[in-house]
């Protein structure tokens, strides 16, 4: 990066880039040392996908590996248009625009279709333009061309002829010559059996918690629910009740609370700063339908476009019955529940209630086992000293 025209794209001095180059040399040297070592290596989920460790026979993976193996990202029709306009390829632009508006809308499409439409040469030129940083893009377009599937949806539901958002999924694989051990509180047996062959499952759930867990379950606390003015009074009541207690919620709504945690409901894995503290988790983390559709397809679950409609139905999960806005299709519903449940478990787990005498309040209409479930009208009287461990629901 310190040579030629590429350097000017970074808008930094030559000496600064030379410093970066020196740091990178040291970084790659350390990686090489790890690869040659026979000692235990501590690394990341991403690193084991792209780096070979020939002297190690076993990988022990902390936390669920599925989100790393199946990455869902997005770009926009605007991004595609900007890039192709740069190529001055009117034929490709016209063909792609027509397909996005007609053939690809609201359904799963094999990403090989893009190469057939644009040709490998055109895609290579697109990637070169992006890498040269000559244009400004909103999404992550470059991954689209080596993805597995994609799904086109409207940016604005009220404007069917307007801009589109293109979700896509990239499938990564673990090495097949290693013994893989996954340790996770959120791994879902059926999901792993979709993805891997010969899974040996060891269940260590239903552990008695040292702390106390209470869930207020009869209000949705989804993003759309929290957006509605009519629900402001409920959010205000929650804020006043929990006071200075750290709150884990959606990034968009952190400002609604007195003491928002330095992490978000969407990405709370791995944080330990709230260990031993009373906390509140506010939100039901629904994802776009496209995410569920892409994951289900990548897992090998068969469904039709008609199955992608959501409606409120009576469900049973973890021996709990409840009404929820979900899919009728069993496979899609399993994927949705897996994603929502794992994010809530991760967020609630930040207090480490399994070992710490803490109070965890969850405000969500997706039920978690192990929580004492109460209605919104009751939660004010549910102070820590009134919670009895024996009253908890253990599925």
C-alpha positions in Angstrom: 0.0 0.0 0.0 3.0 2.3 0.2 3.6 2.4 -3.5 2.1 4.0 -6.6 -1.3 5.6 -7.0 -2.9 3.4 -4.3 -1.2 5.4 -1.5 -3.0 8.6 -2.4 -6.4 6.9 -1.9 -5.7 6.6 1.8 -5.0 10.3 2.3 -2.1 9.7 4.7 1.6 10.4 4.5 4.2 8.0 3.2 5.8 7.7 6.7 2.5 6.8 8.3 1.9 4.1 5.7 5.4 2.8 6.1 4.7 2.5 9.8 1.6 0.5 9.1 3.5 -1.7 6.7 6.1 -2.5 9.5 3.3 -3.3 11.9 1.7 -5.6 9.3 5.0 -7.4 8.7 5.2 -8.1 12.4 1.6 -9.3 12.6 2.1 -11.8 9.7 5.3 -13.0 11.3 3.4 -13.7 14.6 0.8 -15.7 12.6 3.5 -17.7 11.0 4.9 -18.5 14.4 1.5 -19.7 15.6 1.1 -21.9 12.5 4.5 -23.6 13.1 3.9 -24.0 16.9 2.7 -27.2 18.6 1.6 -25.3 21.7 -2.1 -24.3 22.2 -3.0 -21.3 20.1 -5.7 -18.8 21.2 -7.3 -17.2 18.2 -10.6 -16.0 16.8 -13.6 -17.5 15.0 -12.6 -15.7 11.8 -9.0 -16.7 11.9 -9.7 -20.4 11.9 -11.6 -20.0 8.6 -8.7 -18.4 6.7 -5.6 -19.7 8.5 -4.2 -23.2 8.5 -2.8 -24.7 11.7 -1.2 -27.9 10.5 0.3 -28.9 13.9 -3.1 -28.9 15.7 -5.7 -31.6 15.5 -8.4 -30.2 17.7 -10.2 -26.8 17.6 -12.2 -25.8 20.8 -14.6 -23.1 19.8 -16.0 -20.9 22.5 -19.5 -19.6 21.6 -21.8 -20.5 18.7 -19.9 -20.8 15.4 -22.9 -20.7 13.1 -23.1 -16.9 12.8 -19.4 -16.9 11.7 -20.0 -19.7 9.1 -23.1 -18.1 7.7 -22.6 -14.3 7.2 -25.6 -12.3 6.1 -24.7 -8.9 4.6 -26.4 -6.4 2.3 -25.9 -3.8 -0.4 -28.3 -1.7 -2.4 -29.5 -1.3 -6.0 -28.0 2.2 -5.8 -24.6 0.7 -5.1 -24.9 -1.6 -8.1 -26.0 1.2 -10.3 -23.1 3.5 -9.3 -20.6 0.8 -9.9 -22.0 -0.3 -13.3 -22.3 3.3 -14.4 -18.6 3.6 -13.8 -18.1 0.8 -16.2 -20.2 2.5 -18.8 -22.0 -0.8 -19.5 -25.5 0.2 -20.3 -26.5 -3.3 -21.4 -25.5 -4.8 -18.0 -27.2 -2.0 -16.1 -30.5 -2.4 -18.0 -30.5 -6.2 -17.5 -29.6 -6.0 -13.9 -32.2 -3.3 -13.1 -34.9 -5.3 -14.8 -34.0 -8.4 -12.9 -33.9 -6.7 -9.5 -37.3 -5.2 -10.1 -39.0 -8.3 -11.5 -37.2 -11.7 -11.4 -35.4 -11.4 -8.1 -37.9 -9.6 -5.9 -38.8 -11.2 -2.6 -37.3 -14.6 -3.3 -34.1 -16.5 -2.8 -31.8 -16.5 -5.9 -28.6 -18.5 -6.5 -25.8 -16.0 -6.7 -24.4 -17.8 -9.7 -27.1 -15.9 -11.6 -25.2 -12.7 -11.3 -22.1 -14.1 -13.1 -24.3 -15.4 -15.9 -25.8 -11.9 -16.3 -22.8 -9.8 -15.9 -20.0 -12.2 -17.0 -16.9 -12.9 -14.9 -14.9 -10.2 -16.7 -17.5 -7.5 -15.7 -17.5 -8.7 -12.1 -13.7 -8.5 -12.0 -13.8 -4.9 -13.3 -16.4 -4.1 -10.6 -14.2 -5.5 -7.9 -11.2 -3.5 -9.2 -13.2 -0.2 -9.1 -14.3 -0.9 -5.5 -10.8 -1.8 -4.3 -9.4 1.4 -5.8 -11.8 3.4 -3.6 -12.9 5.5 -6.5 -16.5 5.6 -5.5 -18.6 5.9 -2.3 -20.9 3.0 -1.5 -23.5 2.5 1.2 -23.4 -1.3 1.5 -20.9 -4.2 1.2 -21.2 -4.9 -2.5 -18.0 -6.8 -3.2 -19.1 -9.8 -1.1 -22.2 -10.2 -3.3 -20.3 -11.6 -6.1 -18.8 -14.5 -4.2 -21.9 -15.2 -2.0 -24.1 -18.3 -2.1 -27.6 -16.8 -2.3 -29.2 -13.4 -2.3 -32.6 -11.9 -1.7 -34.0 -8.5 -3.0 -36.4 -6.5 -0.9 -37.7 -2.9 -1.0 -36.0 -0.2 1.0 -39.4 1.5 1.3 -42.5 -0.7 1.2 -44.6 2.2 0.0 -42.4 2.7 -3.0 -42.3 -0.6 -5.0 -40.4 1.1 -7.9 -37.8 2.7 -5.6 -34.5 1.6 -4.4 -33.9 -2.1 -3.4 -31.8 -3.6 -0.6 -30.0 -6.8 -1.6 -29.3 -9.2 1.2 -26.8 -12.0 0.6 -25.3 -14.9 2.5 -21.7 -16.1 2.4 -21.0 -19.7 3.5 -17.7 -20.5 5.2 -16.5 -24.0 6.2 -14.6 -25.4 9.1 -11.6 -27.6 8.2 -12.7 -31.2 7.7 -9.4 -32.7 9.0 -9.9 -31.4 12.6 -11.8 -32.5 15.6 -14.2 -29.6 16.4 -15.6 -29.0 19.9 -18.1 -26.1 20.3 -18.9 -24.8 23.8 -22.0 -22.6 23.7 -25.1 -21.6 25.7 -26.9 -20.7 22.5 -26.0 -23.5 20.1 -29.2 -25.1 18.8 -29.1 -28.9 18.2 -31.4 -29.0 15.2 -29.5 -26.1 13.5 -26.1 -27.9 14.0 -27.6 -31.1 12.6 -28.7 -29.2 9.5 -25.2 -27.9 9.0 -22.9 -30.8 10.1 -22.9 -34.5 9.8 -22.2 -36.8 12.8 -22.8 -34.3 15.5 -22.4 -35.6 19.1 -24.5 -33.5 21.4 -24.0 -33.0 25.1 -26.7 -31.1 26.9 -25.8 -29.2 30.1 -28.8 -26.9 30.4 -31.3 -26.3 33.2 -28.5 -25.3 35.5 -29.8 -23.7 38.8 -28.9 -20.0 38.7 -27.4 -18.1 41.7 -29.0 -14.9 40.5 -32.7 -14.1 40.0 -34.3 -13.8 36.5 -37.6 -12.0 35.8 -39.2 -11.6 32.4 -42.0 -9.1 31.6 -43.6 -11.0 28.7 -46.9 -9.4 27.6 -45.4 -6.4 25.7 -43.5 -6.9 22.4 -40.6 -4.5 22.9 -39.6 -5.1 19.3 -38.1 -2.2 17.3 -41.4 -1.4 15.6 -43.3 -1.6 18.9 -40.8 0.8 20.6 -41.2 3.2 17.6 -44.9 3.7 18.2 -45.8 6.8 20.2 -48.7 4.9 21.9 -46.0 2.8 23.7 -43.9 5.6 25.0 -45.6 5.5 28.4 -44.5 1.8 28.8 -40.9 2.6 27.9 -41.0 5.5 30.3 -42.3 3.3 33.1 -39.5 0.8 32.4 -36.9 3.5 32.5 -38.2 5.0 35.8 -38.4 1.5 37.4 -34.9 0.4 36.5 -33.3 3.8 37.2 -29.5 3.6 37.2 -29.4 -0.1 36.5 -27.4 -0.8 33.3 -29.6 -1.4 30.3 -28.9 -3.5 27.2 -31.1 -2.6 24.4 -31.1 -1.8 20.7 -28.4 0.7 19.6 -31.2 3.1 18.3 -32.9 3.3 21.7 -30.0 3.6 24.2 -30.8 7.3 24.7 -34.2 6.4 26.1 -32.6 5.0 29.3 -30.7 6.6 32.1 -27.7 4.2 32.1 -27.4 2.4 28.8 -24.6 -0.2 28.8 -21.6 0.1 26.5 -22.9 -2.7 24.3 -26.0 -3.3 22.2 -28.6 -6.1 22.2 -27.6 -6.9 18.6 -23.9 -7.5 19.5 -23.5 -8.4 23.2 -21.4 -11.6 22.9 -18.2 -11.8 24.9 -18.6 -8.7 27.1 -17.8 -9.2 30.7 -18.0 -5.6 32.1 -21.5 -6.2 33.6 -20.5 -9.3 35.6 -22.0 -9.2 39.1 -24.3 -6.2 38.4 -28.1 -6.1 38.3 -29.1 -5.4 34.7 -32.1 -4.9 32.4 -32.5 -6.2 28.9 -35.1 -4.4 26.8 -36.0 -5.6 23.4 -37.1 -8.5 21.1 -34.4 -8.7 18.4 -36.4 -9.5 15.2 -34.3 -9.7 12.0 -35.3 -9.0 8.4 -37.3 -11.8 6.8 -34.5 -12.0 4.2 -32.1 -13.1 7.0 -34.3 -16.0 8.0 -34.9 -17.0 4.4 -31.2 -16.9 3.5 -30.2 -18.9 6.6 -32.9 -21.5 6.1 -31.9 -21.9 2.4 -28.2 -22.3 3.4 -29.2 -24.9 6.1 -31.0 -26.9 3.4 -34.5 -26.1 4.6 -37.1 -26.2 1.8 -39.8 -23.6 1.6 -41.8 -21.5 -0.9 -42.2 -17.7 -1.2 -45.7 -18.0 0.3 -44.1 -19.4 3.5 -42.3 -16.1 4.1 -45.4 -14.3 5.5 -45.5 -13.5 9.2 -48.5 -13.7 11.4 -49.4 -13.9 15.0 -49.8 -17.6 15.9 -49.9 -19.8 19.0 -46.4 -21.4 19.5 -44.7 -23.9 21.7 -41.0 -23.7 22.4 -38.8 -25.0 25.3 -42.0 -26.4 26.9 -43.5 -22.9 27.0 -46.7 -21.8 25.1 -47.1 -18.3 23.9 -48.4 -16.1 21.0 -45.8 -14.7 18.7 -45.4 -12.9 15.4 -43.8 -15.6 13.3 -43.9 -18.0 10.3 -46.3 -20.9 10.0 -43.5 -22.9 8.3 -41.8 -25.0 10.9 -38.3 -24.7 9.5 -38.4 -20.9 9.1 -39.8 -20.6 12.6 -37.0 -22.7 14.0 -34.4 -20.4 12.4 -36.2 -17.3 13.6 -36.5 -18.6 17.2 -32.8 -19.7 17.2 -31.7 -16.2 16.2 -33.9 -14.3 18.6 -33.3 -16.7 21.5 -29.5 -16.7 21.1 -29.3 -12.9 21.2 -31.5 -12.6 24.3 -29.5 -15.4 26.1 -26.3 -13.6 25.3 -27.6 -10.3 26.5 -29.1 -11.6 29.7 -25.9 -13.6 30.4 -23.7 -10.5 30.7 -24.6 -10.3 34.4 -23.3 -13.9 34.9 -26.3 -14.8 37.0 -25.3 -18.5 36.9 -22.6 -17.7 39.4 -23.4 -14.2 40.7 -26.2 -13.1 43.0 -27.7 -10.5 40.7 -31.1 -9.5 39.3 -31.8 -9.7 35.6 -34.9 -8.1 34.2 -35.9 -9.1 30.6 -38.6 -7.0 28.8 -39.5 -9.1 25.7 -42.4 -11.2 24.5 -40.1 -14.1 23.5 -40.0 -16.4 26.5 -36.7 -17.7 27.9 -36.7 -20.7 30.1 -35.4 -20.2 33.7 -37.2 -16.8 34.1 -40.1 -16.0 36.4 -42.6 -14.7 33.9 -44.9 -11.8 35.0 -47.2 -9.3 33.2 -46.3 -5.7 32.8 -48.7 -4.6 35.4 -47.0 -6.8 38.0 -43.4 -6.0 37.4 -43.2 -2.9 39.7 -43.9 -5.1 42.7 -41.4 -7.7 41.7 -38.4 -6.4 43.7 -35.4 -8.7 44.3 -36.4 -9.6 47.8 -39.8 -10.8 46.6 -38.4 -13.1 44.0 -38.2 -16.8 45.1 -35.9 -19.1 43.2 -38.4 -21.9 43.6 -40.9 -20.0 41.6 -38.8 -19.9 38.4 -39.9 -21.8 35.4 -37.3 -24.4 34.4 -38.1 -26.0 31.0 
